[in-house]
Amino acid sequence: MSHTFIIIDDSQDDVAKTQAIAERFRNLSFLASANNYDDGVNLILEHQPHLVFLEIDPTDKKSNLSLSLINELYRYLKNVPKIIVTTSKKDLAYDALQYEVVDYLLKPLNINDFRKSILKFDRAIHSDLPHMEVKNPVATYEVLDEAEIAQVLEKEEDVDPNVNDIEVKVTPMTVDKPTIIEKPNQELVICVKSYGDYRYIDSSDILYFEADNNSTDIHLNNGEMITAFKTLKHFETVLPTSQFLRIHNSYIINVNQVSRIHTGNTVCYIKNSTTKLPFSKSYKENVDLIISRIASGNYLEI
């Protein structure tokens, strides 16, 4: 099976180098490249590749490349491509981890560690397909011979033909993915997983989600707060809108926990507490939807 990929990098020279190394693997098929945020998002939405090589700390700041590009993809795609970060600094490795990237490669790239990243990608792809039997995954990516490598490098005038002299630096990634499990006729259980720690939360116990930079605080009806290392945008994407709606850039509220809505003061009140959450004009439609849903139940207005 051939896996398609796109390269998003503000440096065209780095695009060429990444492409030259990637095309040494028979089962990787290059689609296109982009040098800025908007073109990158549009290319991914158009081609929906299996894999994206993404620069997140560009030299050209006007390119606007960053990890926020991944969040943007969740707005439109049910299946977001696997991401391998390629950048010159290791400072953002922890932040990248929260976005579930497959790997974090430091430039200049090296063929040996690049191969390890592709094998991680291969494992991640097949973990999404539990019924597919994988035999000898290393053989899945057969490296081209020297003559074929030369042909690849000739395509790009700016590529250094001495690819094997590129130095290697790799920061290994460990992905802990919050899982949301929903079964018919059963209450939704949310599992917050972090480094082998599985925390199970009944959705009815959740009052609201609050953004905290690249993490999210989950507030429970017993007064406890649990931190999940996912953005609020991630939760907005995966939570069922039948129970949870975003009302503010910083808040997602449990519709069943709303006791009062004051449209004049633009706040929502939480049941059995003094907590009140602001809602913004950009999410006014969701607040109207909450009002409508409550009114459609066993309801008496006086």
N, C-alpha and C positions, 0 to 999 in steps of 0.2 A: 504494500500500500504506500502510495506517495503522499507525503505530508507537505502542504504548501506553507510558505512563509513570506512575511513582509518585514522589511527593515525600516525603522524610523529613527533617524539620527540627523542632527543638524549639520554634521560634517560629511560631505559627499565622499571624501577620501576614506573615512571610516566605514561608510556604507559599502564602498567597493571592497574593502578588506574583509568585512564580515561576510559579504556575498561570496567572495573567493574561497573562504574557508568552508562556508556552508555547502557550497556546490561540490565539495569533495565527497559528499555523502549522497549516494545514489537515490536514497528515498526522501531527500529534501528537494523541493521544487520552488524556485524563486518566482514570486508574482510581481512585486513592485516595491518601490521605496518612496519615502517621503522625508522632508527635511524640517517639518514644523507640525505643530499640534493639530491644526485644522485639517491639513492634507492627510495626516496620519489617520485621524479618526475616520475621515471619508473613505480612505483606501480600505481600511479594515471593514467598514460597513458594506462597502461594495463587493469585496472579494471574500470576506469572512474566512481568513486563512486558519490553519491549525496552530500556527506559531508566529509570534511577533518578537523580533529583537528590538528592544526599546532603550534609547538613551534617555536618562532622567535628570542629568545635570549638564545641560548643553553649554558649550562655549558661547554660542549665539543666544543670548537670553530672549531675544525677540521671537525665537522659535516657540517659546512657551512650553517646551517639552518637560514633563514631570510625571510623577506617579498618578496625578489627577486624571491623566488620559485613561487609565484603567477604569476609574469610577465612571467616566463618561460612557464607556462601552456598556456598562451594566444598565444604562438607561434604555438601550435599544436592542441588545442581543440577549437571547435566552442562554446561549452557549458562548461564553467569552473565550477567545483564543488563549492558549497558554502563552505566558510571557517569560522571556529571558532578558534580564536587564544587562546591558553592556554599557559600562561607564568607566570613567577614569578615577573616581573617588570611592573609597569604601565606607564613607561616613553615612550613606543612606541605606546601608544593607538592612539595618533593623526596621526602618520604615517600609522597605520593599517587602520584608517578610510579612507584614500585616496585609499586604495586597495579594498574598498567595502566589507570588511569582515562582516559576520552576527553578530558576537559578539566578545568581548574581555574578557576572563575569567582569573582571577588571581589565581595562585596556592597558597595554596592547594585548590582543587576544593570542592564544596559543592553541594549536590544533589538538594537542593531547587533552587539555582541560575542556576545550570546546566539545570534544567527543563525549566526555563525561556528562556535560550538560545535555547533549542530545539524547544520551541514554536515560537521563532523568526525565526528559520530555517524553521519551518513548514509554517509560514506566507510568508516567502521569496519564498519558493518553489511554493506555490499556487499563488503567485502574478505573477509568470512566466507562469501560466496556467489560463488565465482569464475566460475560459469557464467552469472551474471546480467549482462546488458548494461545499463549505466546511461547514459541520454541526458539531457543537460542537468540535472544534479542540483540546480541552484539552483531550477529550476522545480518540483522535487518538493515544495518547501515554499513554497507560495504564501501570502503574508501577507494577512490579512483586510483588508477595506476599513474605513474609519473608522466606519461604522454598525455593522458586526459587532464591531469592537473595543469600542465603547460597550456593546454587549449583554453581552460577556464581563465587562467591568468591573463592570456592574451586579449580577452574580452575587455579588460579594464586597463587602460594605459597607466593610470595612477597607482595601480596595485604593486606593492613590492613583491617581485617574483620569488624572493627567498622567504617564503611563508614560514618555514620551519624555524627560522631564526627569531620569530616573534616571542617575546618573553611571556611567561605564564604567571597569572595570579588569579586565584579563585577563592571566593568566599562561599563555603557550603551553606545551603539553606535548609531549614527544617520547617515544614509547613504544618501548622495546627489550625484546622479549619472548623469554625463553628458550624454545626450541622443542624438543619431544621427539618424535623421529621413530622409529617402530617399524614394521619390515617383516617379513613372514613369512619364517622360515628364515634370517634374518640377525640378527647381533648388534645389539642396541639401541645407537644412537649418540645421545648427548645433545649438543645444540648450545647453548652459552651465548653469547648475542648481546648485545653492549653497544656502542652507538654505532658501528656498522659493523665491529666486531671479532667474527668468528665463530670460536668455539673449539669444536672437535669432540672429544668424549670417548667412548671405548668404555666401555660400562657395566661390562665385566669389569675395567676398570682402577680402578674406584671402590671404595674401602674403606667409606666412610661419609659421610653428610652431617651437618654440625653447625650448629645455629642460632646466629646472631649478630645479635640484635635483628631488624631488618627485612631482613637479608641471610642468606645461607647459605654456609658454607664447604664445599667439596667436596674431600675428602681422597683422594689417589690412591696407588696402590701403589708409585710411584716416589719418594714422599716429598713430592711437590708438592701445594700447596693452591691451589684456584681459588675466588674469591668470585663468587657469583651474586646479583644484586640481586632476589631473591625470598625470601619467607618459607619456613620449613621446612614450614608447612602447605600451601603451594602445591606443593612437591615431593611431599608425602605424597599429594596429590590426583591428580597426573598420573603418578607413577612406577608401573610395573607391580609389583603386590604379589607376583608370582611370583619377583621378584628382590630387591626392596627392601621392608623392613618397618620401621615405626617402633617403637623400643623404649623411648623416653624423650622427654620434652618437648624435649630438645635434640638427639636423634640419630635418624637413619634409617640402618640398617645394610644392607650388601650381604650377603644370606643366604649367597652362595657364598664369602664371605671369612671366615666364622666358623670358628675353630679349636677353640674351647672355650666352654662355657657353665657357669658356676658358679651354681646357683640359690640356694645358701646365702648367697653374697656378693653376689648379684644383679648379676653382671657378665658381659659377653660379651668374648671375646678375639678379636683379629684375626690372621689367618694371617701367618706370617713376620715377626712384629713383637712388640714388648712392649706394644702398645696394648691397653687394655681399656676397654670402655665400660659404664657403669652402665645397668641397665634398671629401670624403675619398675613398681610393682604395677598401675598403670592399663594398662600394655602387656604384662602377663604372658601374655595369650592369644597375642600375636604371638611371644613367646619360645617358648612351647609349640609353636606352629606351626613355628618353625624347627627345633626338636628333632625333631618328627614328620617334616618333610620330609627332613632328613638321614638319619633312620632308614629312610625308604622307598626310599632309593637303594641303590647297591652298598655294603652296610653289614654289618659284623661287630661285634657287641658282645661284649666279653670281661670 
